[in-house]
Amino acid sequence: MTKKQVHVALGIVCCKKSNSLKILVTKRPKQTVLGGYWEFPGGKIESGESPQQTVIRELAEEVGILVHPLRALPVVEHVYDHAHVHLYPLLCRWIDGEVQNLQVSDHQWITLDNLSMVTFPPANDPILTQILQIDFSTWPA
């Protein structure tokens, strides 16, 4: 039996706060698939949408912020019991808006050093590795 194919764009939203780079993570609502895990906000790519368009739309819907996708990271594929997911991670700059828990149960801004202390779904492991290899010293303020 072929598993359902799911294509998801993820926004790795970075900003400098108090002279330290922070990344936005959100918590999945308990009643959803993989509920209770922390993740990078985003959602399913709709027909005719690019990952960049999806990230802009989903972050507005889920947390009420406007972002600008700057760079795509390599696509990650992972097979769960419920689906075969294709994750399209995008490094994004936070442009406007205050983060709200519109379609997520919680959010937090965390430093790179603390990423490993947050419980992400297994499919995110390669993305976390990629993020930790990025030189953010020239990240936009």
N, CA, C and O atoms as a MOPAC input file, in Angstrom:
PM7 MOZYME 1SCF
protein

 N      0.83600 1    -1.18200 1     0.00000 1
 C      0.00000 1     0.00000 1     0.00000 1
 C      0.88700 1     1.25500 1     0.00000 1
 O      1.80200 1     1.38200 1     0.81300 1
 N      0.60100 1     2.16100 1    -0.91400 1
 C      1.35700 1     3.39800 1    -1.00000 1
 C      0.87300 1     4.37100 1     0.06000 1
 O     -0.32600 1     4.59200 1     0.22900 1
 N      1.82600 1     4.94100 1     0.76300 1
 C      1.48400 1     5.91300 1     1.80600 1
 C      1.10600 1     7.25600 1     1.16500 1
 O      1.56800 1     7.60400 1     0.07800 1
 N      0.26500 1     7.97900 1     1.86700 1
 C     -0.13100 1     9.31400 1     1.44200 1
 C      1.11100 1    10.20400 1     1.36800 1
 O      1.92100 1    10.22300 1     2.29500 1
 N      1.25800 1    10.93500 1     0.26900 1
 C      2.37400 1    11.86400 1     0.07900 1
 C      1.95200 1    13.24200 1     0.59600 1
 O      0.93300 1    13.78300 1     0.16700 1
 N      2.72600 1    13.79700 1     1.50400 1
 C      2.40800 1    15.10400 1     2.07300 1
 C      3.60900 1    16.02600 1     1.86000 1
 O      4.73400 1    15.69900 1     2.24000 1
 N      3.35200 1    17.17600 1     1.25200 1
 C      4.40100 1    18.16700 1     0.99300 1
 C      4.15500 1    19.35700 1     1.91200 1
 O      3.10200 1    19.99200 1     1.86300 1
 N      5.15500 1    19.64900 1     2.75700 1
 C      5.00200 1    20.66500 1     3.79600 1
 C      6.14300 1    21.67400 1     3.71700 1
 O      7.31400 1    21.29900 1     3.65500 1
 N      5.78600 1    22.96300 1     3.72100 1
 C      6.79000 1    24.02700 1     3.77200 1
 C      6.93000 1    24.47900 1     5.22200 1
 O      5.93400 1    24.71700 1     5.90600 1
 N      8.16600 1    24.59200 1     5.68100 1
 C      8.44500 1    24.99500 1     7.05700 1
 C      9.21000 1    26.30600 1     7.07200 1
 O     10.16500 1    26.48900 1     6.31700 1
 N      8.78700 1    27.21300 1     7.93400 1
 C      9.48100 1    28.48600 1     8.08000 1
 C     10.41300 1    28.45500 1     9.27800 1
 O      9.96800 1    28.34200 1    10.42000 1
 N     11.69200 1    28.55300 1     9.01500 1
 C     12.67900 1    28.66200 1    10.09500 1
 C     12.90200 1    30.16000 1    10.26400 1
 O     13.76300 1    30.76400 1     9.62300 1
 N     12.09000 1    30.73700 1    11.15600 1
 C     12.05000 1    32.18700 1    11.32300 1
 C     13.11500 1    32.58900 1    12.32900 1
 O     13.07800 1    32.18900 1    13.49300 1
 N     14.06300 1    33.38600 1    11.85800 1
 C     15.18600 1    33.81000 1    12.68400 1
 C     15.13400 1    35.31100 1    12.89400 1
 O     14.76500 1    36.06700 1    11.99600 1
 N     15.50500 1    35.72700 1    14.08600 1
 C     15.65600 1    37.15900 1    14.33800 1
 C     16.65200 1    37.35300 1    15.46800 1
 O     16.86000 1    36.47600 1    16.30700 1
 N     17.25300 1    38.52400 1    15.46100 1
 C     18.19300 1    38.85000 1    16.53800 1
 C     17.39800 1    39.52600 1    17.64000 1
 O     16.73200 1    40.53800 1    17.42300 1
 N     17.48300 1    38.94400 1    18.82100 1
 C     16.82700 1    39.50800 1    20.00400 1
 C     17.88400 1    39.57400 1    21.09000 1
 O     18.53300 1    38.57300 1    21.39000 1
 N     18.05800 1    40.73500 1    21.67400 1
 C     19.05300 1    40.92900 1    22.73600 1
 C     20.43400 1    40.42800 1    22.29500 1
 O     21.10600 1    39.71100 1    23.03700 1
 N     20.84700 1    40.80800 1    21.09700 1
 C     22.15600 1    40.43500 1    20.53900 1
 C     22.36800 1    38.93400 1    20.40300 1
 O     23.50600 1    38.47200 1    20.32800 1
 N     21.28600 1    38.17300 1    20.37300 1
 C     21.43500 1    36.74300 1    20.19700 1
 C     20.40400 1    36.27300 1    19.16800 1
 O     19.26700 1    36.74300 1    19.14700 1
 N     20.82500 1    35.33900 1    18.32000 1
 C     19.92600 1    34.83500 1    17.29100 1
 C     18.90700 1    33.88900 1    17.93000 1
 O     19.26700 1    32.97800 1    18.67600 1
 N     17.63100 1    34.12200 1    17.62400 1
 C     16.56100 1    33.25800 1    18.13800 1
 C     15.76600 1    32.71800 1    16.95800 1
 O     15.63500 1    33.36600 1    15.92000 1
 N     15.24000 1    31.51300 1    17.14600 1
 C     14.44100 1    30.84800 1    16.11700 1
 C     13.07200 1    30.54200 1    16.70300 1
 O     12.96300 1    30.07700 1    17.83700 1
 N     12.02700 1    30.80600 1    15.92500 1
 C     10.66100 1    30.57300 1    16.37200 1
 C     10.29900 1    29.09200 1    16.22700 1
 O     10.47300 1    28.50000 1    15.16100 1
 N      9.79700 1    28.50800 1    17.30900 1
 C      9.24000 1    27.15900 1    17.25600 1
 C      7.82700 1    27.21100 1    17.82500 1
 O      7.52400 1    28.01600 1    18.70700 1
 N      6.97600 1    26.34300 1    17.30600 1
 C      5.58800 1    26.30000 1    17.75100 1
 C      5.23300 1    24.88200 1    18.17400 1
 O      5.86200 1    23.91600 1    17.74100 1
 N      4.22700 1    24.77100 1    19.01700 1
 C      3.81200 1    23.46400 1    19.52200 1
 C      2.52300 1    23.03200 1    18.82900 1
 O      1.56400 1    23.79500 1    18.71600 1
 N      2.53400 1    21.77600 1    18.36900 1
 C      1.35500 1    21.23400 1    17.69000 1
 C      0.23500 1    20.99300 1    18.70500 1
 O      0.49000 1    20.49200 1    19.80000 1
 N     -0.99800 1    21.34500 1    18.34700 1
 C     -2.11700 1    21.05400 1    19.24600 1
 C     -2.21100 1    19.55200 1    19.53000 1
 O     -1.96000 1    18.73400 1    18.64500 1
 N     -2.56900 1    19.19600 1    20.75500 1
 C     -2.62100 1    17.79000 1    21.19500 1
 C     -3.47400 1    16.90600 1    20.29000 1
 O     -3.12200 1    15.75100 1    20.05100 1
 N     -4.60500 1    17.43600 1    19.77700 1
 C     -5.54400 1    16.60400 1    19.02000 1
 C     -5.12200 1    16.36600 1    17.56200 1
 O     -5.84500 1    15.70400 1    16.81800 1
 N     -3.96400 1    16.89600 1    17.14300 1
 C     -3.51600 1    16.72000 1    15.76100 1
 C     -2.51600 1    15.57200 1    15.65400 1
 O     -2.01700 1    15.06900 1    16.66100 1
 N     -2.23200 1    15.16900 1    14.41900 1
 C     -1.17700 1    14.18400 1    14.17000 1
 C      0.11900 1    14.76400 1    14.73500 1
 O      0.42200 1    15.93800 1    14.52200 1
 N      0.87600 1    13.94800 1    15.44900 1
 C      2.12000 1    14.37400 1    16.10300 1
 C      1.86700 1    15.50000 1    17.11200 1
 O      2.72800 1    16.35100 1    17.33600 1
 N      0.68300 1    15.48900 1    17.71200 1
 C      0.30300 1    16.50100 1    18.69300 1
 C      1.26500 1    16.53700 1    19.87400 1
 O      1.72300 1    15.49800 1    20.34800 1
 N      1.56500 1    17.74600 1    20.34200 1
 C      2.44400 1    17.93000 1    21.48800 1
 C      3.90500 1    18.13200 1    21.12900 1
 O      4.68800 1    18.58400 1    21.96400 1
 N      4.28500 1    17.80500 1    19.90000 1
 C      5.66500 1    18.04100 1    19.46800 1
 C      5.85300 1    19.51600 1    19.14300 1
 O      4.91300 1    20.20800 1    18.75400 1
 N      7.08600 1    19.98100 1    19.31100 1
 C      7.47100 1    21.30800 1    18.84900 1
 C      7.89100 1    21.17900 1    17.39700 1
 O      8.33700 1    20.11300 1    16.97200 1
 N      7.75500 1    22.24900 1    16.63400 1
 C      8.11900 1    22.21400 1    15.21700 1
 C      8.37500 1    23.62800 1    14.71800 1
 O      8.11000 1    24.61200 1    15.40800 1
 N      8.89200 1    23.69800 1    13.51200 1
 C      9.01300 1    24.97400 1    12.82800 1
 C      7.65700 1    25.21500 1    12.17800 1
 O      7.12900 1    24.31500 1    11.52500 1
 N      7.07600 1    26.41100 1    12.34000 1
 C      5.73700 1    26.63000 1    11.80700 1
 C      5.70600 1    26.51000 1    10.28900 1
 O      6.68800 1    26.79900 1     9.60500 1
 N      4.57200 1    26.08400 1     9.78600 1
 C      4.38700 1    25.92300 1     8.35000 1
 C      3.15900 1    25.08500 1     8.08500 1
 O      2.29700 1    24.93900 1     8.95200 1
 N      3.07800 1    24.53600 1     6.89300 1
 C      1.91700 1    23.72100 1     6.57400 1
 C      1.98400 1    23.14200 1     5.17900 1
 O      2.97500 1    23.28800 1     4.46400 1
 N      0.89400 1    22.47800 1     4.81200 1
 C      0.83000 1    21.76800 1     3.53700 1
 C      0.84000 1    22.73500 1     2.36000 1
 O      0.18400 1    23.77700 1     2.36600 1
 N      1.61400 1    22.34400 1     1.35000 1
 C      1.69500 1    23.12100 1     0.11600 1
 C      0.44200 1    22.81300 1    -0.70300 1
 O      0.15100 1    21.65400 1    -0.99800 1
 N     -0.29000 1    23.86100 1    -1.06200 1
 C     -1.49900 1    23.68500 1    -1.85300 1
 C     -1.15700 1    23.67200 1    -3.33500 1
 O     -0.10800 1    24.16900 1    -3.74500 1
 N     -2.04600 1    23.10000 1    -4.13100 1
 C     -1.85300 1    23.00100 1    -5.57200 1
 C     -1.55500 1    24.38200 1    -6.16400 1
 O     -2.28100 1    25.34600 1    -5.92100 1
 N     -0.47500 1    24.45600 1    -6.94200 1
 C     -0.10300 1    25.70100 1    -7.59300 1
 C      0.73000 1    26.64400 1    -6.74200 1
 O      1.15400 1    27.69700 1    -7.21900 1
 N      0.97000 1    26.27900 1    -5.48600 1
 C      1.75400 1    27.12400 1    -4.58800 1
 C      3.21600 1    26.69700 1    -4.58100 1
 O      3.53100 1    25.51500 1    -4.72200 1
 N      4.10300 1    27.67500 1    -4.41600 1
 C      5.50900 1    27.36100 1    -4.19000 1
 C      5.70300 1    27.19800 1    -2.68000 1
 O      4.86900 1    27.66300 1    -1.90300 1
 N      6.78900 1    26.54500 1    -2.25200 1
 C      7.06300 1    26.48100 1    -0.80800 1
 C      7.14800 1    27.87700 1    -0.18400 1
 O      6.70400 1    28.07600 1     0.94700 1
 N      7.71500 1    28.84100 1    -0.91300 1
 C      7.83500 1    30.20100 1    -0.39300 1
 C      6.45500 1    30.81500 1    -0.16100 1
 O      6.21800 1    31.43100 1     0.87800 1
 N      5.54700 1    30.65000 1    -1.12000 1
 C      4.18700 1    31.17800 1    -0.96700 1
 C      3.47800 1    30.49500 1     0.19800 1
 O      2.74800 1    31.13900 1     0.95100 1
 N      3.69600 1    29.19000 1     0.34300 1
 C      3.06700 1    28.44700 1     1.42900 1
 C      3.53000 1    28.95700 1     2.78600 1
 O      2.71500 1    29.16700 1     3.68500 1
 N      4.83200 1    29.15500 1     2.93600 1
 C      5.36900 1    29.62300 1     4.21700 1
 C      4.77900 1    30.98800 1     4.57800 1
 O      4.39200 1    31.20900 1     5.72500 1
 N      4.71000 1    31.88400 1     3.62800 1
 C      4.14400 1    33.21100 1     3.90100 1
 C      2.68600 1    33.07000 1     4.34400 1
 O      2.28600 1    33.67900 1     5.33600 1
 N      1.88900 1    32.27600 1     3.62400 1
 C      0.47400 1    32.08300 1     3.94600 1
 C      0.29900 1    31.39700 1     5.29100 1
 O     -0.47200 1    31.85900 1     6.13200 1
 N      1.01300 1    30.29700 1     5.49500 1
 C      0.83200 1    29.49900 1     6.71400 1
 C      1.26500 1    30.25300 1     7.97200 1
 O      0.60200 1    30.14900 1     9.00400 1
 N      2.34800 1    30.99900 1     7.90800 1
 C      2.77200 1    31.72000 1     9.10600 1
 C      1.80700 1    32.84500 1     9.45100 1
 O      1.62100 1    33.16700 1    10.62500 1
 N      1.19700 1    33.43900 1     8.44300 1
 C      0.15500 1    34.43900 1     8.71300 1
 C     -1.04900 1    33.76400 1     9.38200 1
 O     -1.60600 1    34.30000 1    10.34000 1
 N     -1.45100 1    32.58400 1     8.87700 1
 C     -2.61400 1    31.87100 1     9.42500 1
 C     -2.34600 1    31.28600 1    10.81100 1
 O     -3.19400 1    31.37700 1    11.69900 1
 N     -1.17600 1    30.69000 1    10.99500 1
 C     -0.88800 1    29.96700 1    12.24000 1
 C     -0.45900 1    30.85800 1    13.39000 1
 O     -0.87700 1    30.65200 1    14.53000 1
 N      0.38700 1    31.86200 1    13.09400 1
 C      0.94100 1    32.68100 1    14.17600 1
 C      0.83000 1    34.18800 1    13.95200 1
 O      1.31600 1    34.97000 1    14.76900 1
 N      0.19600 1    34.60300 1    12.85400 1
 C     -0.08800 1    36.01100 1    12.64200 1
 C      1.08600 1    36.89900 1    12.30800 1
 O      1.05100 1    38.09600 1    12.59100 1
 N      2.13600 1    36.33800 1    11.70800 1
 C      3.28800 1    37.18400 1    11.35500 1
 C      3.55400 1    37.14800 1     9.85000 1
 O      3.16800 1    36.21400 1     9.14900 1
 N      4.22100 1    38.18900 1     9.38600 1
 C      4.65100 1    38.27600 1     8.00100 1
 C      6.13800 1    37.94700 1     7.95600 1
 O      6.93400 1    38.51500 1     8.70300 1
 N      6.49900 1    37.02600 1     7.07500 1
 C      7.90800 1    36.64900 1     6.93100 1
 C      8.35100 1    36.79900 1     5.48800 1
 O      7.54200 1    36.84500 1     4.56200 1
 N      9.66500 1    36.87300 1     5.32900 1
 C     10.26800 1    36.91400 1     4.00100 1
 C     11.21100 1    35.71900 1     3.88100 1
 O     12.25500 1    35.69200 1     4.53200 1
 N     10.85400 1    34.72000 1     3.04800 1
 C     11.75900 1    33.57600 1     2.85900 1
 C     13.03400 1    34.04100 1     2.15300 1
 O     12.97700 1    34.70800 1     1.12000 1
 N     14.18200 1    33.68000 1     2.72500 1
 C     15.46400 1    34.11300 1     2.18100 1
 C     16.22800 1    33.00000 1     1.47700 1
 O     16.89700 1    33.23400 1     0.47000 1
 N     16.12400 1    31.78600 1     2.01600 1
 C     16.94800 1    30.69100 1     1.48100 1
 C     16.30200 1    29.34900 1     1.77900 1
 O     15.85900 1    29.08700 1     2.89700 1
 N     16.25700 1    28.50800 1     0.76200 1
 C     15.72900 1    27.14700 1     0.95100 1
 C     16.86300 1    26.23100 1     1.40100 1
 O     17.98100 1    26.31100 1     0.89200 1
 N     16.56300 1    25.37200 1     2.34700 1
 C     17.49300 1    24.31300 1     2.75800 1
 C     17.10500 1    23.05300 1     1.98700 1
 O     16.02200 1    23.00800 1     1.40300 1
 N     17.96100 1    22.03300 1     1.96900 1
 C     17.63200 1    20.81000 1     1.24200 1
 C     16.31700 1    20.17700 1     1.73700 1
 O     16.02000 1    20.16400 1     2.93200 1
 N     15.55100 1    19.65900 1     0.78000 1
 C     14.28700 1    18.98300 1     1.08600 1
 C     14.58300 1    17.71200 1     1.88000 1
 O     15.55100 1    17.00400 1     1.60300 1
 N     13.74000 1    17.43800 1     2.86100 1
 C     13.88000 1    16.24900 1     3.70500 1
 C     12.67100 1    15.35500 1     3.48100 1
 O     11.53400 1    15.82600 1     3.49500 1
 N     12.91600 1    14.06100 1     3.27300 1
 C     11.83000 1    13.09000 1     3.16900 1
 C     11.87100 1    12.18600 1     4.38800 1
 O     12.93900 1    11.80000 1     4.86200 1
 N     10.68600 1    11.85700 1     4.88500 1
 C     10.58700 1    10.96700 1     6.04300 1
 C      9.30300 1    10.15800 1     5.92600 1
 O      8.25400 1    10.68900 1     5.56000 1
 N      9.39400 1     8.87100 1     6.23900 1
 C      8.20600 1     8.01900 1     6.18800 1
 C      7.74200 1     7.74000 1     7.61500 1
 O      8.44700 1     7.12700 1     8.41600 1
 N      6.53400 1     8.21200 1     7.90100 1
 C      5.85800 1     7.91800 1     9.16200 1
 C      4.86400 1     6.78800 1     8.89800 1
 O      4.66500 1     6.38800 1     7.75100 1
 N      4.24900 1     6.28100 1     9.94800 1
 C      3.19900 1     5.27300 1     9.76500 1
 C      2.02700 1     5.83500 1     8.97000 1
 O      1.41000 1     5.11900 1     8.18100 1
 N      1.71700 1     7.11800 1     9.17700 1
 C      0.53600 1     7.72200 1     8.55400 1
 C      0.80000 1     8.35100 1     7.18600 1
 O     -0.14800 1     8.56800 1     6.43100 1
 N      2.04600 1     8.64800 1     6.84400 1
 C      2.31500 1     9.34300 1     5.58500 1
 C      3.80300 1     9.39400 1     5.26400 1
 O      4.66500 1     9.19800 1     6.12100 1
 N      4.06000 1     9.66500 1     3.99300 1
 C      5.41300 1     9.92900 1     3.50000 1
 C      5.49000 1    11.44900 1     3.35000 1
 O      4.84800 1    12.02100 1     2.46900 1
 N      6.27300 1    12.09700 1     4.20700 1
 C      6.32400 1    13.55700 1     4.18500 1
 C      7.56400 1    14.06700 1     3.46200 1
 O      8.64200 1    13.47600 1     3.52700 1
 N      7.37000 1    15.17300 1     2.78000 1
 C      8.43600 1    15.88600 1     2.08600 1
 C      8.45300 1    17.27300 1     2.72000 1
 O      7.50700 1    18.04600 1     2.56400 1
 N      9.52600 1    17.58300 1     3.43100 1
 C      9.61900 1    18.86000 1     4.12700 1
 C     10.50200 1    19.82200 1     3.34200 1
 O     11.60500 1    19.47200 1     2.92200 1
 N     10.00300 1    21.03000 1     3.15200 1
 C     10.70600 1    22.07200 1     2.41900 1
 C     11.04800 1    23.19400 1     3.41400 1
 O     10.27300 1    24.13800 1     3.56700 1
 N     12.19700 1    23.09600 1     4.08600 1
 C     12.55400 1    24.11700 1     5.07600 1
 C     13.08700 1    25.38700 1     4.40600 1
 O     13.89600 1    25.32600 1     3.48000 1
 N     12.61900 1    26.52300 1     4.88900 1
 C     13.04200 1    27.81100 1     4.35200 1
 C     13.48900 1    28.72800 1     5.48500 1
 O     12.75200 1    28.95000 1     6.44600 1
 N     14.69900 1    29.25300 1     5.36300 1
 C     15.15200 1    30.25400 1     6.32600 1
 C     14.38800 1    31.53100 1     6.02200 1
 O     14.35300 1    31.98500 1     4.87900 1
 N     13.77900 1    32.10700 1     7.04300 1
 C     12.94200 1    33.28700 1     6.86000 1
 C     13.32700 1    34.40300 1     7.81300 1
 O     13.78500 1    34.17000 1     8.93100 1
 N     13.13000 1    35.60900 1     7.33800 1
 C     13.29800 1    36.77500 1     8.18700 1
 C     11.92400 1    37.24500 1     8.62600 1
 O     11.00400 1    37.33300 1     7.81300 1
 N     11.78200 1    37.54600 1     9.90400 1
 C     10.54400 1    38.07000 1    10.47100 1
 C     10.42800 1    39.52100 1    10.04200 1
 O     11.31800 1    40.32600 1    10.31900 1
 N      9.31900 1    39.86500 1     9.35800 1
 C      9.13800 1    41.21000 1     8.82400 1
 C      8.21500 1    42.04500 1     9.71000 1
 O      8.53100 1    43.18700 1    10.04200 1
 N      7.06300 1    41.46500 1    10.09500 1
 C      6.07600 1    42.25000 1    10.81400 1
 C      5.11000 1    41.35000 1    11.57300 1
 O      4.96400 1    40.16700 1    11.26600 1
 N      4.45500 1    41.93600 1    12.56900 1
 C      3.43800 1    41.23300 1    13.33200 1
 C      3.98800 1    40.67400 1    14.63700 1
 O      5.18100 1    40.39900 1    14.76100 1
 N      3.10400 1    40.51400 1    15.59500 1
 C      3.45300 1    39.88600 1    16.86800 1
 C      2.99200 1    38.44000 1    16.83400 1
 O      1.87700 1    38.15200 1    16.39900 1
 N      3.83400 1    37.53800 1    17.28700 1
 C      3.49300 1    36.11800 1    17.26000 1
 C      2.29900 1    35.85900 1    18.17900 1
 O      2.28300 1    36.26300 1    19.34100 1
 N      1.30500 1    35.17400 1    17.62100 1
 C      0.10100 1    34.78800 1    18.36300 1
 C     -0.11500 1    33.28800 1    18.17500 1
 O      0.29500 1    32.71900 1    17.16300 1
 N     -0.75000 1    32.66000 1    19.13800 1
 C     -1.06100 1    31.23100 1    19.03100 1
 C     -2.43200 1    31.06000 1    18.36300 1
 O     -3.41100 1    30.72200 1    19.02800 1
 N     -2.49500 1    31.29500 1    17.05000 1
 C     -3.76000 1    31.22800 1    16.32600 1
 C     -4.15900 1    29.78700 1    16.01700 1
 O     -5.30100 1    29.39200 1    16.24900 1
 N     -3.21200 1    28.99900 1    15.49100 1
 C     -3.48500 1    27.59900 1    15.16100 1
 C     -2.43600 1    26.67900 1    15.76000 1
 O     -2.26300 1    25.54600 1    15.31000 1
 N     -1.74900 1    27.15900 1    16.75800 1
 C     -0.74500 1    26.36900 1    17.47800 1
 C     -1.08200 1    26.45900 1    18.96200 1
 O     -1.76800 1    27.38800 1    19.38900 1
 N     -0.60400 1    25.50400 1    19.74500 1
 C     -0.94600 1    25.55300 1    21.17200 1
 C      0.03000 1    26.39400 1    21.99300 1
 O     -0.28900 1    26.80300 1    23.11000 1
 N      1.22800 1    26.65700 1    21.43900 1
 C      2.20300 1    27.47200 1    22.14900 1
 C      3.30600 1    27.85400 1    21.17400 1
 O      3.39700 1    27.29600 1    20.08000 1
 N      4.14000 1    28.80100 1    21.57000 1
 C      5.30600 1    29.17100 1    20.76700 1
 C      6.40300 1    29.65300 1    21.70100 1
 O      6.15100 1    30.03100 1    22.84500 1
 N      7.61800 1    29.63100 1    21.18700 1
 C      8.73700 1    30.21900 1    21.92000 1
 C      9.85100 1    30.56300 1    20.93600 1
 O      9.98300 1    29.94500 1    19.87900 1
 N     10.64300 1    31.55900 1    21.30800 1
 C     11.84100 1    31.92100 1    20.57000 1
 C     12.99600 1    31.26300 1    21.31300 1
 O     13.18500 1    31.50100 1    22.50500 1
 N     13.76700 1    30.43700 1    20.61400 1
 C     14.86300 1    29.73800 1    21.28500 1
 C     16.18700 1    29.99500 1    20.57800 1
 O     16.22800 1    30.25400 1    19.37600 1
 N     17.25500 1    29.92000 1    21.33900 1
 C     18.59100 1    30.10200 1    20.77400 1
 C     19.02300 1    28.80800 1    20.08300 1
 O     18.46200 1    27.73900 1    20.32600 1
 N     20.02100 1    28.92600 1    19.23000 1
 C     20.57500 1    27.74200 1    18.55100 1
 C     21.03200 1    26.70300 1    19.57300 1
 O     20.84500 1    25.50300 1    19.37100 1
 N     21.62700 1    27.16400 1    20.66200 1
 C     22.13000 1    26.24200 1    21.69100 1
 C     21.01300 1    25.42800 1    22.33000 1
 O     21.24300 1    24.30700 1    22.78400 1
 N     19.81400 1    25.97900 1    22.36700 1
 C     18.70500 1    25.28600 1    23.02400 1
 C     17.82300 1    24.47100 1    22.08500 1
 O     16.87400 1    23.83000 1    22.53600 1
 N     18.12100 1    24.48700 1    20.78000 1
 C     17.31500 1    23.70700 1    19.82600 1
 C     17.26200 1    22.22400 1    20.20700 1
 O     16.22600 1    21.57700 1    20.06000 1
 N     18.37500 1    21.69900 1    20.69300 1
 C     18.43600 1    20.26800 1    21.01700 1
 C     17.61700 1    19.91300 1    22.26100 1
 O     17.38100 1    18.73500 1    22.52900 1
 N     17.18300 1    20.92000 1    23.01900 1
 C     16.40900 1    20.65100 1    24.23500 1
 C     14.90800 1    20.59500 1    23.97100 1
 O     14.12300 1    20.32900 1    24.88200 1
 N     14.51100 1    20.84500 1    22.72500 1
 C     13.10500 1    20.84600 1    22.34500 1
 C     12.80600 1    19.54000 1    21.61100 1
 O     13.62100 1    19.07700 1    20.81300 1
 N     11.64400 1    18.94500 1    21.87700 1
 C     11.28800 1    17.68200 1    21.24500 1
 C     10.56400 1    17.92600 1    19.92400 1
 O      9.41000 1    18.35400 1    19.89500 1
 N     11.27400 1    17.64300 1    18.83200 1
 C     10.73900 1    17.78700 1    17.47700 1
 C     10.32200 1    16.41100 1    16.94600 1
 O     10.81500 1    15.39500 1    17.43400 1
 N      9.41300 1    16.35900 1    15.94600 1
 C      9.11300 1    15.08000 1    15.29400 1
 C     10.38600 1    14.53500 1    14.63200 1
 O     11.26200 1    15.31100 1    14.24900 1
 N     10.49400 1    13.21100 1    14.49500 1
 C     11.70800 1    12.60900 1    13.91900 1
 C     12.11100 1    13.16300 1    12.55100 1
 O     13.30400 1    13.23900 1    12.25600 1
 N     11.16200 1    13.54700 1    11.71900 1
 C     11.48400 1    14.05300 1    10.38500 1
 C     12.32100 1    15.32000 1    10.43300 1
 O     12.97400 1    15.66800 1     9.44900 1
 N     12.31000 1    16.01600 1    11.56800 1
 C     13.04100 1    17.28100 1    11.68800 1
 C     14.52200 1    17.10900 1    11.98500 1
 O     15.27200 1    18.08100 1    11.88600 1
 N     14.97200 1    15.91900 1    12.34300 1
 C     16.37900 1    15.71600 1    12.71300 1
 C     17.36800 1    16.24200 1    11.66700 1
 O     18.30400 1    16.95600 1    12.02600 1
 N     17.18200 1    15.90300 1    10.36100 1
 C     18.13800 1    16.42600 1     9.37700 1
 C     18.09900 1    17.95600 1     9.26400 1
 O     19.11600 1    18.58600 1     8.97600 1
 N     16.93100 1    18.54300 1     9.49100 1
 C     16.81200 1    20.00000 1     9.41600 1
 C     17.57100 1    20.64000 1    10.57200 1
 O     18.26000 1    21.64300 1    10.38500 1
 N     17.44900 1    20.06900 1    11.75700 1
 C     18.17900 1    20.58900 1    12.91900 1
 C     19.67900 1    20.53500 1    12.66300 1
 O     20.39900 1    21.48000 1    12.98300 1
 N     20.15100 1    19.43700 1    12.09000 1
 C     21.57000 1    19.30200 1    11.75900 1
 C     21.98800 1    20.38700 1    10.77300 1
 O     23.04700 1    20.99700 1    10.92700 1
 N     21.15200 1    20.63100 1     9.75400 1
 C     21.46100 1    21.66400 1     8.75400 1
 C     21.53900 1    23.04800 1     9.40100 1
 O     22.45200 1    23.82100 1     9.11200 1
 N     20.58600 1    23.35500 1    10.26900 1
 C     20.54200 1    24.67300 1    10.91100 1
 C     21.80900 1    24.91800 1    11.72500 1
 O     22.37300 1    26.01200 1    11.70100 1
 N     22.24600 1    23.89100 1    12.44300 1
 C     23.42000 1    24.05000 1    13.30600 1
 C     24.71000 1    24.23800 1    12.51800 1
 O     25.72800 1    24.62800 1    13.08900 1
 N     24.68100 1    23.96500 1    11.21300 1
 C     25.87200 1    24.14000 1    10.37400 1
 C     25.90800 1    25.49900 1     9.66500 1
 O     26.87300 1    25.81400 1     8.97000 1
 N     24.85800 1    26.29400 1     9.84400 1
 C     24.77200 1    27.59000 1     9.17000 1
 C     25.53800 1    28.64900 1     9.97100 1
 O     25.48100 1    28.68200 1    11.20000 1
 N     26.25100 1    29.50600 1     9.24500 1
 C     26.92700 1    30.63000 1     9.88200 1
 C     25.94600 1    31.80900 1     9.90700 1
 O     25.69400 1    32.44000 1     8.88100 1
 N     25.40800 1    32.08900 1    11.07100 1
 C     24.42700 1    33.16400 1    11.22100 1
 C     25.06600 1    34.49400 1    11.61800 1
 O     24.35900 1    35.43600 1    11.97600 1
 N     26.39500 1    34.57900 1    11.55900 1
 C     27.06300 1    35.79800 1    12.03700 1
 C     26.67000 1    37.04000 1    11.21900 1
 O     26.73600 1    38.15800 1    11.73000 1
 N     26.27100 1    36.85300 1     9.97800 1
 C     25.87100 1    37.98300 1     9.15600 1
 C     24.36000 1    38.06700 1     8.97600 1
 O     23.86800 1    38.74100 1     8.07100 1
 N     23.62900 1    37.37500 1     9.85100 1
 C     22.15800 1    37.37400 1     9.72000 1
 C     21.62700 1    38.79000 1     9.82500 1
 O     22.10100 1    39.57200 1    10.64800 1
 N     20.62700 1    39.13400 1     8.98200 1
 C     20.03500 1    40.47800 1     9.07600 1
 C     19.50600 1    40.75600 1    10.48100 1
 O     18.97800 1    39.87000 1    11.15300 1
 N     19.66100 1    41.99900 1    10.90100 1
 C     19.20100 1    42.39200 1    12.24300 1
 C     17.69100 1    42.36000 1    12.31400 1
 O     17.11500 1    42.65800 1    13.36000 1

